[in-house]
Amino acid sequence: MVYQRIVRRALFRTGGGDAEVAHERTLRMTARLGTAAPLVSGLRRYFGGGSPRTVFGVRFPGPVGLAAGMDKDGRALRAWPAFGFGFVEVGTVTWHAQPGNPRPRLFRLPASEAVINRMGFNNGGAEALAARLHALGPLAVPLGVSIGKSKVTHADDTADVVDDYRSSLDVLAPYADYFAVNVSSPNTPGLRGLQDKAALDTLLGALSTTVPLLVKIAPDLTESAIADVLEVCSAHGVAGLIATNTTLSREGVAAADAATAEQTGGLSGRPLTARALDVVTFVAKETGGALPIIGVGGIHTVDDALRMLDAGASLVQLYTGFVYRGPGLVRAINRSTQAR
Ligand SMILES: Cc1cc2nc3c(=O)[nH]c(=O)nc-3n(C[C@H](O)[C@H](O)[C@H](O)COP(=O)(O)O)c2cc1C
C-alpha cells in the first residue's frame, strides 16, 4: 500500500509522465542502492526468504525472479536481491550493440495495470555485458541471460542468425547460470518466426553450451504451434521453457486505456494473466511435467503466482506486476511459498 500510494505515484510522475524516463531514473536509483551492501542485506532479509529450490541443476534461493527487459544491461545486479528476487534475468542482449526503436516506445495503461512496449532490444551488446559481469564477480542470486537477434542481422539469413545468437552465447557463457533464447519479442521484425519448427530446430541445433538453455515463447502461439516448439526443445535437450513474453492481443484492456492500447508493441501485465497461465498449464500437461517452466505474464497477486506454480511452473518472474505493486508483492509471494 505504501508503495502504491506514495512510491508508485511519485515514480509515475517522474519525467513528466514519460514512462521510459521514469524507468531510467528508477534503474539508476536501484543501481545506487546496490552499492550499499549492508542495506541490501537488510532489505533482502525483509523482502526475500521464499522457499529455495533446485531447478535444471541450479539452486535458487527463492522462486520469484526479475523478468527480462527491466535491467537489460545488468546495471543494478547487486540491488535486485534487496527487493526479494531469488534470481534475475538480464537482457535481452544482442551481439551488436543497438539503440532500439525511436522514442516514445514505452507506455503505461494504468487502468488496466498494463504496459505496452516496443523497445526493440535497446542494449549495449553482449561483449559490454560480459565485461560488466566480469568486473562484478560472483552474485548473490542466480543469473539468467536472455539473448536475442541483432536488428542488423536479417531474420531470413539463417546462418547469420545462428552466428548472432552463438556469438552472444559464447562470450556470456562464463557468467550465466542459464540462458534464455528469446524468440518471442514482438518488436524485432522476423524474430517470432524463429519459433517455427524448422527455424527453431536449426537455431537450437547450432547452440551448444554446458549452461542450461531455456526457450522463451510468445503467448500468441496456438496449442499446436506450442506442441511443435516442445517437440523441437525436447529433441535438443533444452533445459526448460519460459512462458510467456508480451502479447500482440489487446484483449482485457480497460476502456480508459483504449487510446494507448492502439500503440504498436507488446502488451504485458494484468490483461496477460489468464493467457500466460493457460500456456503454462498446456506446456505442463503436454510434457507431463518433465520440462521445467518459468511462469511469467500478468502476475500481480500472490494468488496469480500460486496458480502458476500449481499449474506446473517451478519458478515465476515479474515485470509489470513489480512496477504496479512494488517489492511488497515479491515479499508476499516469497512468504506464501514458505508455507507450502
Ligand atoms: C518494457 C519491457 C521490456 C521488455 N523487454 C524484454 C526483453 O528484452 N526480453 C524478453 O525476453 N522479455 C522482455 N519483456 C517481457 C517480460 O520479460 C515479460 O515476459 C512480460 O512482460 C510478461 O510479464 P509481466 O506481465 O509480468 O510484465 C519486456 C517487458 C516490458 C514491459
Ligand as a Chemical Component Dictionary entry (heavy atoms), coordinates in Angstrom:
data_LIG
# 
_chem_comp.id                   LIG 
_chem_comp.type                 NON-POLYMER 
_chem_comp.pdbx_formal_charge   0 
_chem_comp.three_letter_code    LIG 
# 
loop_
_chem_comp_atom.comp_id 
_chem_comp_atom.atom_id 
_chem_comp_atom.alt_atom_id 
_chem_comp_atom.type_symbol 
_chem_comp_atom.charge 
_chem_comp_atom.model_Cartn_x 
_chem_comp_atom.model_Cartn_y 
_chem_comp_atom.model_Cartn_z 
_chem_comp_atom.pdbx_ordinal 
LIG C1  C1  C 0 9.387  -2.596  -21.049 1  
LIG C2  C2  C 0 9.521  -4.079  -21.239 2  
LIG C3  C3  C 0 10.652 -4.591  -21.852 3  
LIG C4  C4  C 0 10.796 -5.967  -22.035 4  
LIG N1  N1  N 0 11.928 -6.459  -22.607 5  
LIG C5  C5  C 0 12.093 -7.792  -22.738 6  
LIG C6  C6  C 0 13.284 -8.323  -23.300 7  
LIG O1  O1  O 0 14.204 -7.607  -23.650 8  
LIG N2  N2  N 0 13.370 -9.672  -23.417 9  
LIG C7  C7  C 0 12.366 -10.520 -23.028 10 
LIG O2  O2  O 0 12.507 -11.739 -23.152 11 
LIG N3  N3  N 0 11.228 -10.039 -22.486 12 
LIG C8  C8  C 0 11.081 -8.700  -22.329 13 
LIG N4  N4  N 0 9.933  -8.218  -21.770 14 
LIG C9  C9  C 0 8.866  -9.171  -21.407 15 
LIG C10 C10 C 0 8.891  -9.568  -19.930 16 
LIG O3  O3  O 0 10.091 -10.196 -19.597 17 
LIG C11 C11 C 0 7.711  -10.489 -19.614 18 
LIG O4  O4  O 0 7.865  -11.701 -20.318 19 
LIG C12 C12 C 0 6.361  -9.885  -19.995 20 
LIG O5  O5  O 0 6.344  -8.505  -19.740 21 
LIG C13 C13 C 0 5.204  -10.545 -19.248 22 
LIG O6  O6  O 0 5.368  -10.419 -17.845 23 
LIG P1  P1  P 0 4.663  -9.243  -16.977 24 
LIG O7  O7  O 0 3.220  -9.260  -17.334 25 
LIG O8  O8  O 0 4.972  -9.601  -15.556 26 
LIG O9  O9  O 0 5.323  -7.978  -17.383 27 
LIG C14 C14 C 0 9.775  -6.845  -21.588 28 
LIG C15 C15 C 0 8.631  -6.317  -20.965 29 
LIG C16 C16 C 0 8.486  -4.960  -20.777 30 
LIG C17 C17 C 0 7.253  -4.424  -20.113 31 
# 
loop_
_chem_comp_bond.comp_id 
_chem_comp_bond.atom_id_1 
_chem_comp_bond.atom_id_2 
_chem_comp_bond.value_order 
_chem_comp_bond.pdbx_ordinal 
LIG C1  C2  SING 1  
LIG C2  C3  SING 2  
LIG C2  C16 DOUB 3  
LIG C3  C4  DOUB 4  
LIG C4  N1  SING 5  
LIG C4  C14 SING 6  
LIG N1  C5  DOUB 7  
LIG C5  C6  SING 8  
LIG C5  C8  SING 9  
LIG C6  O1  DOUB 10 
LIG C6  N2  SING 11 
LIG N2  C7  SING 12 
LIG C7  O2  DOUB 13 
LIG C7  N3  SING 14 
LIG N3  C8  DOUB 15 
LIG C8  N4  SING 16 
LIG N4  C9  SING 17 
LIG N4  C14 SING 18 
LIG C9  C10 SING 19 
LIG C10 O3  SING 20 
LIG C10 C11 SING 21 
LIG C11 O4  SING 22 
LIG C11 C12 SING 23 
LIG C12 O5  SING 24 
LIG C12 C13 SING 25 
LIG C13 O6  SING 26 
LIG O6  P1  SING 27 
LIG P1  O7  DOUB 28 
LIG P1  O8  SING 29 
LIG P1  O9  SING 30 
LIG C14 C15 DOUB 31 
LIG C15 C16 SING 32 
LIG C16 C17 SING 33 
# 
